[in-house]
Amino acid sequence: MTLPPIFFHCFKTPVPYTTALSLQERIHALQLVTRKASRSHRDYLLLLEHRPVYTFGRRQHESAEEVHAEMTRLKGLGADCVATQRGGQTTYHGPGQIVGYPLLDLGRTSPPMGIRDYICRLQKTLELHLLEGHNIRHAPSEHTGVFLDAHTKVASIGVQVRHRLTTHGFAMNVTKEPLAWFDRVVACGLTDVRAGCIAGATKAETVSSPITVADELPALTSRFGQVFARDMVELDVSGDGEVEEAIRATEREAVAAGPWSQTPAP
């Protein structure tokens, strides 16, 4: 069976986390309705940077009071704080990091793709990008995500699947900009792990030719399609569809949000 293409869109301005979350929920609802009515629903991949934000997953072990106190502390650094329904614990998203939100119907394959297989494919995509794009070999780990060595994590994965439709996804550190923010938390509950990035792990970066998020996106998109065995088609966001309008509205909100904190407050 030939699967339909995945339509992708790359945002140009860092997006507030709650705005991107609302966009995912809107697309998820449209996919669900369209699948039930005609099965002509599309799959999507959204690629973006976030404004500085700490997110809390479903696996938080702290009490409500402890989580509230931690959120208050982190907001004082200049970041947003959001509780989510993805798997995992506290992590950080911000400029200098690629965040990918695949909005896929796992039931398109026969048999349907399982959640474990889906997560493995996300991880394989990131590992392949590091190897083919930067000659960086990942270090095997018992933990979900991609590691440069036993104590340095370059990418995280946290997903949610409802009605076989995926939301949330992955995040990979490209530049050194996210590292100072990660240093202020125990990311993903791993006390002996620090954040790494592509720029810090490769010798290819120079002052005249720095590694950027924008430069990584085309190859990462292609490798996503390779691993998932799907054609990747750039979404024409000038169209009249509800998804296209929702994306345009998200772009406008990102621009209207204005400047963001470049570094965490002392």
C-alpha positions in Angstrom: 0.0 0.0 0.0 1.4 3.4 -1.0 1.0 5.9 1.8 0.1 9.5 1.2 2.8 12.2 1.6 3.5 14.1 4.9 3.0 17.8 4.6 5.6 19.8 6.4 5.9 23.5 7.5 8.9 25.3 9.0 8.2 28.3 11.1 10.4 31.3 10.7 9.9 33.0 14.1 10.1 31.3 17.6 6.6 30.3 18.6 5.1 30.6 22.1 4.7 27.0 23.5 1.0 27.4 24.3 0.3 28.8 20.8 2.0 25.7 19.2 0.1 23.5 21.5 -3.2 25.0 20.5 -2.2 24.5 16.8 -1.5 20.8 17.4 -4.9 20.4 19.1 -6.6 22.1 16.3 -5.0 19.9 13.6 -5.6 16.8 15.7 -9.3 17.6 15.9 -9.5 18.3 12.2 -7.7 15.0 11.4 -10.2 13.1 13.6 -13.3 14.7 12.0 -12.0 14.3 8.5 -10.9 10.7 9.0 -14.3 9.8 10.3 -16.1 11.6 7.4 -14.0 10.7 4.4 -10.5 9.3 5.4 -9.0 12.1 3.3 -7.1 13.5 6.3 -3.5 14.6 5.9 -0.5 13.9 8.0 1.8 16.8 9.0 5.2 17.6 10.4 5.6 21.0 12.1 9.2 22.2 12.6 10.0 25.2 14.7 11.9 26.9 17.5 10.1 27.9 20.7 10.4 31.0 22.8 12.1 30.0 26.1 9.8 27.6 28.0 10.1 24.9 30.5 7.5 22.1 30.1 6.3 19.6 32.7 5.2 16.1 31.5 2.9 13.5 32.9 5.6 11.7 34.8 6.3 14.4 37.4 6.9 12.9 40.8 6.7 16.2 42.7 3.5 17.2 44.6 1.4 20.0 43.2 3.0 22.4 45.7 6.5 21.4 44.6 5.6 21.8 41.0 4.1 25.3 41.6 7.2 26.4 43.5 9.5 25.1 40.7 7.4 26.9 38.1 7.6 30.1 40.1 11.4 29.8 40.2 11.8 29.1 36.5 9.5 31.9 35.5 11.9 34.2 37.4 14.6 33.2 34.9 12.6 34.7 32.1 11.0 31.6 30.6 7.4 30.4 30.3 6.3 27.3 32.2 3.6 24.9 31.0 2.2 21.6 32.2 1.6 19.2 29.3 0.1 15.8 28.5 3.2 14.4 26.8 5.2 11.7 28.4 8.3 12.4 30.4 9.3 15.0 33.0 10.6 18.6 33.0 12.5 19.8 29.9 13.4 23.0 28.2 12.6 24.4 24.7 13.9 27.5 23.1 15.8 29.3 20.3 18.7 27.3 19.0 16.8 24.0 19.2 14.7 22.3 16.5 11.4 21.1 17.8 9.4 18.7 15.6 5.7 18.0 16.0 4.7 15.1 13.8 0.9 14.9 13.5 0.5 11.4 12.0 -2.1 8.7 11.8 -0.4 5.6 13.0 -3.3 3.6 11.7 -2.4 4.3 8.0 0.0 1.3 7.9 -1.1 -2.3 7.9 -0.8 -3.4 10.6 -1.0 -0.1 12.5 2.3 1.3 13.7 2.7 0.7 17.4 3.8 3.5 19.8 7.1 1.8 20.5 7.9 1.5 16.8 6.9 5.1 16.3 9.2 6.4 19.1 12.1 4.2 17.7 11.6 5.8 14.3 11.8 9.3 15.7 15.0 8.3 17.5 16.4 6.7 14.4 15.7 9.9 12.4 17.6 12.1 14.8 20.5 9.6 15.0 20.7 9.4 11.3 20.7 13.2 11.0 23.7 13.5 13.4 25.6 10.8 11.6 25.0 11.7 8.0 24.8 15.4 8.5 27.7 15.9 11.0 29.5 12.6 11.3 28.4 12.4 14.9 27.9 8.9 16.3 25.3 8.7 19.0 26.1 6.8 22.3 23.7 3.9 23.1 21.6 4.6 26.2 18.9 2.9 28.2 17.0 6.2 28.3 14.8 7.6 25.5 16.4 10.3 23.5 19.8 10.7 21.7 23.0 10.9 23.6 26.5 12.1 22.6 28.0 10.1 25.5 26.7 8.5 28.7 26.2 11.9 30.3 25.4 14.3 27.4 22.0 14.4 25.8 21.5 16.2 22.5 17.8 15.3 21.7 14.7 14.4 23.6 11.5 12.6 22.7 8.1 12.9 24.3 4.9 12.0 22.5 1.2 11.6 23.0 -1.1 9.3 20.9 -4.9 9.6 21.0 -7.1 7.7 18.6 -3.9 6.6 16.8 -3.1 10.3 16.0 0.2 11.7 17.3 1.0 15.0 19.0 4.1 16.4 20.6 7.3 14.9 19.3 11.1 15.6 19.6 13.6 18.4 20.3 17.2 18.5 19.2 19.8 21.1 20.4 21.5 22.7 17.5 23.4 25.7 18.8 24.8 26.3 22.3 22.0 28.8 23.1 19.8 26.3 25.0 22.5 24.9 27.2 22.5 27.7 29.9 18.7 27.2 30.2 19.1 23.4 30.6 21.7 24.0 33.4 18.9 25.4 35.6 16.9 22.2 35.8 17.3 18.4 36.1 16.1 17.8 32.6 13.9 14.6 32.1 14.7 13.6 35.7 18.3 12.5 34.8 20.5 13.9 37.6 23.8 12.8 36.0 23.0 14.0 32.5 23.7 17.5 31.0 22.6 19.0 27.7 24.8 18.9 24.6 24.3 20.3 21.1 25.4 19.8 17.5 27.6 22.9 17.5 29.5 21.7 20.5 30.0 18.2 19.2 31.3 19.0 15.7 34.5 20.6 14.5 32.8 21.9 11.3 31.4 25.1 12.9 33.5 28.3 12.4 32.9 31.9 13.1 32.3 32.6 9.4 30.1 29.5 9.0 28.1 28.8 12.2 25.7 26.0 12.5 22.1 27.3 12.4 18.6 25.8 12.9 17.5 27.0 9.5 20.3 25.2 7.8 19.5 21.9 9.5 15.8 21.8 8.6 15.9 20.6 4.9 18.1 17.6 5.6 16.2 16.7 8.8 12.9 16.8 6.9 14.3 14.6 4.2 15.6 12.0 6.7 12.2 12.0 8.5 10.6 11.0 5.2 13.3 8.4 4.6 12.9 6.7 8.0 9.1 6.8 7.8 9.0 5.7 4.2 6.9 8.7 3.2 7.2 11.5 0.6 7.6 14.9 2.2 5.7 17.8 0.6 6.1 21.4 1.8 2.6 22.8 2.8 1.4 25.8 0.8 0.2 27.9 3.7 -1.3 30.5 1.4 -4.2 28.0 0.7 -7.7 28.3 1.9 -7.8 25.2 4.2 -8.4 25.3 8.0 -4.9 24.0 8.7 -3.3 26.6 6.5 -5.3 29.4 8.2 -4.4 28.0 11.6 -0.7 28.0 10.7 -0.9 31.6 9.4 -2.5 32.7 12.6 0.3 31.0 14.6 2.9 32.8 12.5 1.2 36.1 13.3 1.0 35.4 17.0 4.7 34.5 17.0 5.7 37.8 15.5 3.3 39.8 17.7 4.8 38.2 20.9 7.9 40.3 20.3 11.4 39.8 21.8 12.3 37.0 24.2 14.9 36.4 26.9 18.2 35.5 25.2 19.7 34.1 28.4 18.3 33.1 31.8 18.2 35.8 34.4 21.0 35.5 37.1 
